[in-house]
Amino acid sequence: MFYKSFRLILLILLVIVGVLGPNATTIWDDDKVVIQTGPGIPLGLSFIADRWSDRNLIRYGYAYEQISKRRRMLSPVIQPSSDLDLVISRRKSDNEL
């Protein structure tokens, strides 16, 4: 008999629904490298779907965000910083020469 092996492929979309409050206990892993839980750690809702259902998965996540309006209530835990403005302005000035 001939058997085909199928790999299970699942798509996961995570929508942030909130963060742990300021009174949450900080818990580190055994090596003291990763914080497992603590104040400000994001909490999420996962939507899981089968392969080739990307469009529906994104629709579900978008619909949840629109109905819950949670995104507007959350502020980023970390504000990324970058020197991208400097790089872009340098390229513009190099092209002007």
C-alpha positions, 0 to 999 in steps of 0.5 A: 500500500502507498501512504501519503504523508500530510503535514499539518499546517495551521495559520495563527493570528494573534490580536492583542486584547489588553495588558497585565495590570501594574499589580501583576507579579513579575515571574522570570524563567529559571535562568533569569533571562525571560520574563514569563509574566509581569506588569504591562505584558500583552494578552492576546486572542488567537485565531487559528485556521487551516492553510489557504484560509489567510483571507478569512483569518485576517477578516476575523481578526480585523472584525474583532478589532473593529468591534472591540476597539481595544487597539485604540485603548492600548499604548505600546509597551516599548517605543522603538527608535530608529535613525531611519530619518537620518538615512532617508535624508542622507540618501536624498542629499546624495541624489541631489549632487 
